[in-house]
């Protein structure tokens, strides 16, 4: 009779690999991807431009109002 070869598969290493893959997957889920980040940056720049435009429009309107007040004041002085 020939002895039967018993092969013991060590699956502990496989479990570790699976855990590592799951951890990597969770990390990817937590932080936004590079594409999402650059999209957010572009959105932020667009918002900053809109804010600057709104501020300059507001400044222009304030200057026009001040000028109109001055003109009205001059009209009523005479």
Helices and strands as residue ranges (DSSP letters): H 12-30, H 34-77
